[in-house]
C-alpha cells in the first residue's frame, strides 16, 4: 500500500510539473509578465510611436482580484514602496501582488486538502494542517518580494562604484552632471542594468521639467539603498553650495571604494569563526577516525585477550 501511494504521488507531481512548466513557459510568458508589471523603460525606444504591448490575461485576472482587496486596505504605502524597491512601478503592481497571494493561498489549500493524510500537522487535526498550508501559500509572496528587493538593492550597491568612476570621468571631461548621468545610463546597460535604469529615470524626470534636486531625492527614495542616499546628499550639497561636482564625486568614489574594501576584509575575518563548527563536527571526527582508528583497533585486539586471560 505504501509503495502504491508513493508511486501515485510521484506520477501526480510529475504530470503536474510538466503541465505547469508548459503553461508557465509558453502561455504565461514570464518575461513579458515581469516586464509589464515592472514598467521597464527602453530609453532608446521611449518615443510616442512605440507600440503598446498587449496586456497578459493572467496579469489582468490577478489585478482584478487583487484590486478588490487593495481597495479595502486603508494604507498600502509600505507595500507600494517595497514593490518600487523591487522594480515594480506600475499602477497595478499592488493589485497583481494581492492577486498572487490569493492564488498562492488557494493552490496550497487545494494541495493540503488532497494530501492531508501525508501532512505531519494534519494527522491529529486535519483542518489545522490544511489551513496552515493555505496560510503558507498566502504568505509566500511576501518572502519572495523581500528576496527580490534584497537582490535588486545588492545589484545597485555593487554597480554604484563603477557608475561613480565613469561619472567622474565624464564630469572631468567637461560634461554637465545631467549629460554625465545620461551617458552612464547608456554605457552601463549591459554590465549594471539596475543602476543604469535608475540613472536613466532620473534623466527622464529632469527632461520632463523636474528639478535636479527633486529627481535625485526621488532616486534615493525609489532605490532604498544607503549608498545611493549618501550619493544624493553629496550631489545636492554640491549643487546648493556651488562646489566642484567632479571633486565631490571623486572624494565620494574613494570613500565608497575604501568602505567596500573594509567590508570585504570584515567578511574575510568572519570566515575563521564560521569554520569552527564545520571543522569540529564534520572534519575533526573524520581525521580522528583515520589517524587513530588503526591504532585503536590494534590496542583493542591486544588488550581484550589479555583482559580475558586475567579474568579467567
C-alpha positions as CSV (number, residue, x, y, z in Angstrom):
1,X,0.0,0.0,0.0
2,X,2.8,2.4,0.9
3,X,4.6,1.7,-2.4
4,X,1.4,2.2,-4.5
5,X,0.8,5.5,-2.7
6,X,4.3,6.7,-3.2
7,X,4.1,5.8,-6.9
8,X,0.8,7.6,-7.3
9,X,2.3,10.8,-5.7
10,X,5.3,10.7,-7.9
11,X,3.2,10.3,-11.0
12,X,0.9,13.1,-10.0
13,X,3.7,15.6,-9.2
14,X,5.5,14.7,-12.4
15,X,2.4,15.3,-14.6
16,X,1.5,18.5,-12.7
17,X,5.1,19.7,-13.0
18,X,5.1,19.2,-16.8
19,X,1.7,20.9,-17.1
20,X,2.8,23.9,-15.0
21,X,6.1,24.2,-16.9
22,X,4.5,24.2,-20.3
23,X,1.8,26.7,-19.2
24,X,4.4,28.9,-17.5
25,X,6.8,28.8,-20.4
26,X,4.5,29.0,-23.4
27,X,1.3,30.6,-22.1
28,X,2.1,32.8,-19.1
29,X,5.3,34.1,-20.8
30,X,7.1,35.2,-17.6
31,X,9.4,37.6,-19.2
32,X,6.6,39.6,-20.7
33,X,4.7,39.5,-17.4
34,X,7.6,40.8,-15.3
35,X,8.4,43.5,-17.9
36,X,4.8,44.6,-17.9
37,X,4.3,44.9,-14.2
38,X,7.7,46.4,-13.6
39,X,7.1,49.1,-16.3
40,X,10.6,48.8,-17.7
41,X,11.6,51.7,-19.9
42,X,13.7,51.3,-23.0
43,X,15.5,54.6,-23.3
44,X,16.2,54.2,-27.0
45,X,12.6,53.2,-27.8
46,X,10.9,55.6,-25.4
47,X,9.0,57.5,-28.1
48,X,5.3,58.2,-28.7
49,X,5.5,55.9,-31.8
50,X,6.5,52.9,-29.7
51,X,4.0,50.1,-29.9
52,X,2.0,49.3,-26.8
53,X,2.3,45.7,-25.6
54,X,-0.9,43.7,-25.2
55,X,-1.7,43.0,-21.5
56,X,-1.4,39.5,-20.3
57,X,-4.5,37.6,-19.4
58,X,-3.1,36.3,-16.1
59,X,-1.9,39.7,-15.1
60,X,-5.4,41.2,-15.8
61,X,-7.1,38.4,-13.8
62,X,-4.7,38.8,-10.8
63,X,-5.1,42.6,-10.9
64,X,-8.9,42.4,-10.9
65,X,-8.9,40.0,-7.9
66,X,-6.2,42.0,-6.1
67,X,-7.7,45.4,-6.7
68,X,-10.8,44.4,-4.8
69,X,-8.6,43.5,-1.8
70,X,-6.4,46.5,-2.2
71,X,-9.4,48.9,-2.3
72,X,-10.3,47.7,1.2
73,X,-6.8,48.4,2.6
74,X,-6.6,51.8,4.3
75,X,-2.8,52.2,3.9
76,X,-0.7,50.2,1.5
77,X,2.1,52.8,1.1
78,X,4.7,50.4,2.7
79,X,3.8,47.7,0.2
80,X,4.0,50.2,-2.7
81,X,7.4,51.2,-1.5
82,X,8.6,47.6,-1.3
83,X,7.3,46.9,-4.8
84,X,9.1,50.0,-6.1
85,X,12.3,48.9,-4.4
86,X,11.9,45.5,-6.2
87,X,11.5,47.3,-9.5
88,X,7.7,47.1,-10.0
89,X,6.5,50.6,-10.5
90,X,3.3,50.2,-12.5
91,X,-0.1,51.3,-11.1
92,X,-1.4,47.8,-11.0
93,X,1.5,46.2,-9.2
94,X,-0.2,46.3,-5.8
95,X,-3.3,44.6,-7.2
96,X,-1.2,41.9,-9.0
97,X,0.7,41.2,-5.8
98,X,-2.6,40.7,-3.8
99,X,-3.9,38.5,-6.6
100,X,-0.7,36.4,-6.5
101,X,-1.2,36.0,-2.7
102,X,-4.8,34.8,-3.2
103,X,-3.7,32.4,-5.9
104,X,-0.9,31.0,-3.8
105,X,-3.2,30.5,-0.8
106,X,-5.8,28.8,-2.9
107,X,-3.2,26.5,-4.6
108,X,-1.7,25.5,-1.2
109,X,-5.2,25.0,0.3
110,X,-6.0,22.6,-2.6
111,X,-2.7,20.8,-2.2
112,X,-3.3,20.5,1.6
113,X,-6.8,19.1,1.0
114,X,-5.6,16.5,-1.5
115,X,-2.5,15.4,0.5
116,X,-3.8,15.9,4.1
117,X,-3.0,12.3,5.1
118,X,0.7,12.9,4.3
119,X,1.0,16.2,6.2
120,X,2.7,15.9,9.6
121,X,0.4,18.6,11.1
122,X,-2.8,17.1,9.7
123,X,-2.6,13.7,11.4
124,X,-4.3,14.8,14.7
125,X,-6.1,17.9,13.4
126,X,-6.7,17.8,9.6
127,X,-8.2,21.4,9.5
128,X,-5.1,22.8,11.2
129,X,-2.8,21.3,8.6
130,X,-5.0,22.4,5.6
131,X,-5.3,26.0,6.8
132,X,-1.7,26.0,7.7
133,X,-0.8,25.2,4.1
134,X,-3.2,27.9,2.9
135,X,-1.6,30.4,5.2
136,X,1.9,29.4,4.0
137,X,0.8,29.9,0.3
138,X,-0.7,33.3,1.2
139,X,2.5,34.5,3.0
140,X,5.0,33.0,0.4
141,X,4.8,36.0,-1.9
142,X,6.0,38.3,0.9
143,X,9.2,36.3,1.3
144,X,9.6,36.3,-2.5
145,X,9.2,40.1,-2.5
146,X,11.8,40.5,0.2
147,X,14.2,38.4,-1.8
148,X,13.6,40.4,-4.9
149,X,14.1,43.7,-3.0
150,X,17.4,42.5,-1.5
151,X,18.6,41.1,-4.8
152,X,17.9,44.4,-6.6
153,X,19.4,46.6,-3.9
154,X,22.6,44.4,-3.9
155,X,22.9,44.8,-7.7
156,X,22.6,48.6,-7.3
157,X,25.1,48.6,-4.5
158,X,27.6,46.6,-6.5
159,X,27.2,48.7,-9.6
160,X,27.4,52.1,-7.9
161,X,31.2,52.4,-7.6
162,X,31.6,51.7,-11.4
163,X,28.9,54.2,-12.1
164,X,30.6,56.8,-9.9
165,X,34.0,56.3,-11.6
166,X,32.5,56.6,-15.1
167,X,30.6,59.7,-13.9
168,X,33.8,61.3,-12.6
169,X,35.5,60.7,-16.0
170,X,32.5,62.3,-17.8
171,X,32.3,65.3,-15.5
172,X,36.1,66.0,-15.6
173,X,35.9,65.7,-19.4
174,X,33.7,68.8,-19.5
175,X,30.2,67.3,-19.4
176,X,27.5,68.5,-17.1
177,X,26.0,66.3,-14.4
178,X,22.8,65.7,-16.4
179,X,24.7,64.6,-19.5
180,X,27.1,62.6,-17.4
181,X,24.2,60.6,-15.9
182,X,22.7,60.1,-19.3
183,X,26.0,58.7,-20.7
184,X,26.5,56.5,-17.6
185,X,23.0,55.1,-18.0
186,X,23.8,54.2,-21.7
187,X,27.2,52.8,-21.1
188,X,26.3,50.5,-18.1
189,X,23.2,48.9,-19.6
190,X,24.9,45.5,-20.1
191,X,27.2,45.4,-17.0
192,X,24.9,47.0,-14.4
193,X,21.4,47.3,-15.8
194,X,19.8,48.2,-12.5
195,X,21.8,51.4,-11.7
196,X,21.7,52.3,-15.4
197,X,17.9,52.1,-15.4
198,X,17.7,54.3,-12.3
199,X,20.0,56.9,-13.6
200,X,18.1,56.9,-16.9
201,X,14.8,57.5,-15.0
202,X,16.5,60.5,-13.2
203,X,17.5,61.9,-16.6
204,X,14.0,61.4,-18.0
205,X,12.5,63.2,-15.0
206,X,14.8,66.2,-15.4
207,X,13.9,66.3,-19.1
208,X,10.2,66.4,-18.1
209,X,10.8,69.5,-16.0
210,X,11.6,68.1,-12.6
211,X,14.3,70.0,-10.7
212,X,17.5,68.1,-10.3
213,X,17.3,68.1,-6.5
214,X,13.8,66.6,-6.5
215,X,14.8,64.0,-9.2
216,X,17.8,62.9,-7.1
217,X,15.8,62.7,-3.9
218,X,13.2,60.6,-5.8
219,X,16.1,58.3,-6.8
220,X,17.1,57.8,-3.2
221,X,13.5,57.0,-2.2
222,X,13.0,54.7,-5.2
223,X,16.0,52.6,-4.6
224,X,16.1,52.5,-0.8
225,X,19.9,51.9,-0.8
226,X,22.0,53.7,1.8
227,X,24.9,54.3,-0.6
228,X,22.6,55.9,-3.1
229,X,21.2,58.2,-0.4
230,X,24.7,59.3,0.6
231,X,25.5,60.0,-3.1
232,X,22.3,62.0,-3.4
233,X,23.3,64.0,-0.3
234,X,26.7,64.8,-1.8
235,X,25.2,65.9,-5.1
236,X,22.5,68.1,-3.5
237,X,25.1,69.8,-1.3
238,X,27.5,70.3,-4.2
239,X,24.6,71.8,-6.3
240,X,23.4,74.0,-3.5
241,X,26.8,75.5,-2.3
242,X,28.3,75.6,-5.8
243,X,31.3,73.4,-5.1
244,X,33.0,71.3,-7.7
245,X,30.9,68.3,-8.6
246,X,33.8,66.4,-10.1
247,X,35.9,66.8,-6.9
248,X,32.9,65.8,-4.8
249,X,32.2,62.7,-6.9
250,X,35.9,61.7,-6.8
251,X,36.1,62.0,-3.0
252,X,32.9,60.1,-2.6
253,X,34.1,57.4,-5.0
254,X,37.3,56.9,-3.0
255,X,35.2,56.8,0.2
256,X,33.0,54.1,-1.2
257,X,36.0,52.1,-2.5
258,X,37.6,52.2,0.9
259,X,34.3,51.2,2.5
260,X,33.9,48.3,0.1
261,X,37.4,47.1,0.8
262,X,36.8,47.2,4.6
263,X,33.6,45.3,4.2
264,X,35.4,42.6,2.2
265,X,38.1,42.4,4.9
266,X,35.4,42.1,7.6
267,X,33.7,39.3,5.7
268,X,37.1,37.5,5.3
269,X,37.8,37.8,9.1
270,X,34.5,36.2,9.9
271,X,35.4,33.1,7.9
272,X,37.7,31.7,10.6
273,X,34.9,31.9,13.2
274,X,32.3,30.4,10.9
275,X,34.6,27.5,10.0
276,X,34.9,26.4,13.7
277,X,31.7,24.4,13.8
278,X,32.0,22.6,10.5
279,X,35.6,21.7,11.3
280,X,34.8,20.5,14.8
281,X,31.6,18.5,14.0
282,X,32.4,17.3,10.4
283,X,36.1,17.3,9.6
284,X,37.6,16.6,13.1
285,X,35.8,13.2,13.6
286,X,37.0,12.0,10.2
287,X,40.6,13.0,10.9
288,X,40.5,11.3,14.3
289,X,39.0,8.2,12.8
290,X,41.6,8.0,10.0
291,X,44.6,8.9,12.2
292,X,43.7,7.0,15.4
293,X,41.4,4.3,14.1
294,X,44.1,1.6,13.2
295,X,45.9,2.2,16.5
296,X,42.7,1.8,18.5
297,X,41.9,-1.4,16.7
298,X,45.4,-2.8,17.4
299,X,45.0,-1.8,21.1
300,X,41.7,-3.5,21.4
301,X,42.9,-6.6,19.7
302,X,45.9,-6.8,22.2
303,X,44.1,-5.7,25.4
304,X,40.9,-7.7,25.1
305,X,42.6,-11.2,25.0
306,X,44.9,-10.1,28.0
307,X,41.8,-8.9,29.9
308,X,40.1,-12.2,29.3
309,X,43.1,-14.2,30.4
310,X,43.3,-12.1,33.6
311,X,39.6,-12.5,34.2
312,X,39.8,-16.3,33.7
